[in-house]
Amino acid sequence: MAFVLHVDMDAFFASVELLSHPEWRGKPLIVGSGPHERGVVSTCSYEARRYGVHSAMPSRTAYQLCPHAIFVRPHMDAYQEVSDKAFEVFSHYTPYVEGVSVDEAFMDITGSLHLHGGRDAAPLERARALGEALRDEVRRACGVTCSVGIAPNRLLAKIGSEQNKPNGLTVMPFGKDEIAAFLRDRPIGVLWGAGKKTVEALRPYGIATCGDLQRLGRGNSLVPDSLVDMAFGISDDRVYWQPSEEKSVSREHTFAEDVCDRETVRETLLRLAAEVGRRFRRETRWARTAKLKLRDADFDTITRQLPFPHPARDDIALRKAALELFGKAWPDGRRMSVRLVGFGVANLQDSPGDDAPSLFADPEDEERERRERLSEALDALRDRGISL
């Protein structure tokens, strides 16, 4: 059985704007064209939606509905930056991620369930634990919330993510009869391919809900069989992901509150370095550069990078580089207040260095290979759920 997760960032553009303007929180916010211009609403906050404002609505209409709203033009670079962080979080839970847009993705989590929930947890409990962990990490890493739906296929996962917005999680039914019962009273507009024209065309025939389509059945002359199948929750369970060649691998952690304790940030950095190493070693490759990021309470960002003495992929080399970079960015005795810490590796290559044959064994190569074998053995233990 497949487990498909759909994640939808809540009022994404508006939520990102609030990161720079926290004074707008709780107020109706509209992202798009100006209130007196020809153009449309890109998105809006939930406070604006209470007045009937929605995406793709003419901005002039939105102004008529909510004249006291704050109108702001889109800042796509900022949205893309937060989106990249969110998709980085998604990759922590499965490599099979299908991006639909900057604020929406499908994920195949079937092979990741064993990493979440208790040892004796049932699959649905594990799925819920994974979804909760993902939502929490998105909030901590990006400063915005997302809603998640988990189901046996894409259609149901998409419907699930809409059930408890904002910042909600819905695990949909997985049994055939339970799925049909769940959809029975839902309007047919929740189904893919049932747009406004279809809804209006079927209304004179008394067809308004998925239950009406279920009773109509396949082989009728009004609607295609595919729409009837969807009314029963039958849909594609594939996640159409595309593998991509990473140019760097990184991890970041945003603290819930600014941290002044150097040791706390240092320990978090070492955990991030271990996570980078574990993901980095999923493929046979080596890194030539280590990178550190620190963001302080004033949102000023410090970045440092350091070349490895030799291309590296083992935990010992990554840890040593992380500590050296940290010591330069935050010397012992200096007072700082840190909001975010990040670590990554870059300048990737497919071999550890010079591939020219040699008549004699290189002690440095032997030591590097020993460290790499140790790191891979620890990865295998972590993949089995063994805490180290």
N, C-alpha and C positions, 0 to 999 in steps of 0.2 A: 504494500500500500504506500502511495506517495504522500508526503507531507509538504504542501506548498504554503509558503508564507508571503503575504502581500503587505508591504509597508508603505504608508502614505504619510508624508510629513504634514502636520497640521497647519493650515493657513500659512504656507511656507514663506512666501515673500514677505508677508506682514510680520511673521514671527522673527525673521532675520532683521527687519527694520527695527524691531523693538530691542534688539541687542545693542544697537547704537543709540537708541532713544528710549531708555526705560521709563522716561516721564510720560510716554504715550500709553503705557499699559493701562488697561481698563477702559480705554477710549476707542470709539469707532475709527478705524484706520483703513484707508482705501489706497491700494497701490495700482497705479495706471495713469491714464491721461488726466489732465487737470479738469476741475469741475465745469469749466465753461468751454472746453475744447471738444472737437470731434475726435472721439476715441473711446476706448472701452476700459472696463475694470479688469486688471490682471488677476488680482485676488484681493481679499479684504479680511479683516479680523472678524472674530465671531461676534464682537460687539456691534460691528456694522451689519452683519447678517441678520441680526434681530430686527433691523429696519427693512428687510427685504432686499438688501444689496447682495449681488452674487457675481461671480466671474462672468466675463463676456457681456455684461450689461453696459449700455452706453454711460459714460461718466456723467453726462448731464442728467440722466435719469437717476443715477445714484445720488447726485447732489440734491435732487428734488425729494428723494426719500429720506436722506440723512444730511441736511445742509450743515450740520455742526461737525461733520466728520473731518478728519485730517487726511488730506490728499497728498500723496508723495509719488514721485516718478520712480520707476524701477531702477535698481542698482544691480545689474546682472552679475558683475564681477563679485560682489559680496555674496550673492546667492550661490554662485558656482563654488566659491570657497567653502561655504558651509556644506553644500551638497557633496563636495569631495570628501569632507570629513565624515559625513554620514555614510557614504558608500564604503569608506575605509572601515567603519564600524561594521557594516553588513558583512564585509569579507572576513571578519573575526568568527562568524558563525557558519559560514559555508563558502566554498569557492564558486558555487553555482548561483550567480546573481545576474538577473536580467534587468537592466535599467530601462524603465519606460520613459522617464523624464528626469529632470533634476531633483524632483521631490517624490519619486515613486519608483518602486522596484518589486519584482517577484523574486523569490528565493526558494530553491529546493533544499529543504533542511532534513530530508529523509536520513541521510547518512550522519547527521550531527546530533541526533536526539540522545544518543548514548552518553554524550558529554554533559547532559543537563538533568536536573532532578536527582532524587535519591536513588540508591542502588536498586531498590525494589519498586521504583515508580513505574507506572504504566505508560505506554507511549504517549497518550494524550496529556498526561501529567508532565512528561518530559517536554512535550511541545509547548505547553503553557509556560514552563520554567524558562525555556529558551526565549520565547517571546517577551517575557518580562525582563529578562536580562538584556535583550537587545534594546528594548524601549528605554531602560534605565541608562544604558551606555550612550545611546544617542543623546539623551537629555544632558548627561554629564559632559560629553565630548563636544556637543554642538550648541548647547544652550537653548535648544528648541525641542518640542515634543513631536511624537509621531503616533499614529494609530496602526494597529497590526491585526490582520486576520489570518488564521491558520485553518487550512482545509485540505481535502484530498485532491482538489484541482484549482486551477487559476480562477475560474468564475466564482466559486464559493469563497475563495480567499479574498478576492476583491470585494464581494458583498460583505464579508465579515469585517473588513477594515473600516467599513462605513457604519457599523452598528453602534459603536460606542465612542464616537468622536466628541471632543478631542481627547488625545492622550489615553486611548482605550485599547483593550485587547479582547478579541473574541475568538475562541476556538469553536469552529463550526461543527455541526453533526457530521459523523463519518459513515453512519449506516444508511443504506438506501432508503428505507422507510422514513427514518428520522429526517433525512435531507428533504424528501418530498413534503413532509409535514411542515418543516420549517419554512419552505418557500410558498406553501399553499396560499397564504393570505397576503403575500407580498405583491405589489403592483408589477406588471410585466415590464415596466420601465427599468427595473433593476437588472434585466437581462441584456447581454450584449446583442446588438442588432435590433433592439426594440427602442428606437428613438421616438421623438414626439410624433412624427408622421405615422409611424406604425401604431402607436398608442391610440391616436385619434381615428385611424382607419378601422381598428378593431372594436372601438367603443360601441358603434351601432349594433354589433353582433352580440353584445353583452359579455365581451371578453375584456376584462380589466385586470385580473390577477393571474398569478402563476397557476393557481388552482383551476381557473377556467381553462387554461391551456392543457393542464393535466387531464381534465375531463374530456376535452376535445380529442386528444390522442393523436397519434401519428396517422399519416395517410389521409388527412383531411384536405379540403380544397382551399382553405383560408390561409393557413400559415405553413411554412416549410417544416419538415420533420426536425431540423436542427433547433428551431425555436422551441418546439415541444420538448425535445431532449433537455434543453437548458432549464425548462420549467421544472424538470425532475432533478436538476442539479448535475446533469451529465455534461461534461465538458473536458477540454484538453487538460491533462495534468503535467505537461512538459513545461520546463522553464528554459526559455531560449537564450541561454547565456553564451557569450563569446569569450574564449580565453584571450587574454591580452598579455603582451610582454611588458612586464613592469620595468620601469626605468629606475625605480627606487622602492624601498620598503620602509615604512615608518609606523610608529605608534605615538599617540598623544594622550595625555590625561588632563582633563580640566577639573580642578578641585571645586567642591561645592562652595567653599569659602577660601579666601586668600590665605596662603600658608607662609608663615614667617620662619618656621622651624626648618633649618637647612637639612637636618638628618631625614625628616619626613620626605622632603622633595628628592633627596638622594636615593632613598630606598624605593620610591616610586619610579625613578629613572632606571634603576637596576631591573625592576620588574618589566618595564617597557623594553629594555634591551633584550631580556630573555624572550619576550613575546615576539620581537622582531626576528630574533634568531630562529625561533621555532617556525615561523611562517616562511622565512627566507630559505630554509633548508627543505622546503617542499619540492624544490627543483635543484638540480645540480648547477650551482653557480657560486661565484665569489664576489665580494665587494671590495672596492679600493678606497672608499671614503666613508667615514662616520660623521653623522650630523647631530647636533643638539639644538633644541629650541626651548627658550624660557620666555614666558610672557608675564610681566609684572602687573600689579594692581591697577596701574594707569594704562594698561593695554599696550605698553611699549614692549617690543619683541626683541630679544637677544638671540642671535643665531651664531653658532660656531661650527666649524667643520675641521676634520683632521684626517689626513691620509693614513691608512694602515701601513705598517712597515712592509708587509707582504699581503696580497689579496687574501681576505679572510671570510670565514663563514661559521666559525665555532664560537661558543658562548664566552670562552675565556677572552678571546680577542675583542669581541663586542663589549664585554663588560669593562675591560681595561680602557678601551677608547672612550666609553661613556663617562667613566670616572675622571679621565684626564680632561675631557671637554668641560665637565661639570666644575672641576677645580679652577679652570680658567674663567668660566662664566660667573661663578659664585665662589670667590676665594674664602677660605675659612676666616671668620671674624667680620666679614662684610654683612651688613644688615639688608635684607631684601624681603619683599612680600610677593609671592609667586602665585599666579592664577592658573598657569598652564605649563606643563613640561612635556617635551617630546624628544624622541630619539629615532634615528633612521640610518639606513645605509644606502649608498648610491654608487654610481660608476660601476655597474655590474658587468661581469664577464663570465664566460662559460668554462674557464679553466683557471687553476690557481696561479698561473704565471707562465714562465718560459717552458714551452713544450719540447725544447730541443733535447735529444737523448744524451745521457751522461753515463760514463763508465763506472762512476762511483755514487753510492747512495749519499744523499744530502741529509745530514742530521736535522736541519731545520725542516725539511720536508717530512721526515719521519715524525718529528714532534707535532707538526701541523696535522698530519693524518691521524695521529693518536688523539688529539683534541677533538677533531671532527668526528671520529668514531664514538667518542664519549658523549658528545653533544647529541648525536643521532640516537644513541641508546637511551638517553634521557628523554628525547622526543617520543620515542616508542612507548616509554612508560607513561608519559603524560597523556598520550593518545588513548591509552587503556584506562584512563581515569585515575591513575595513581598519583597522589599528591606527593610532591618532593620538597 
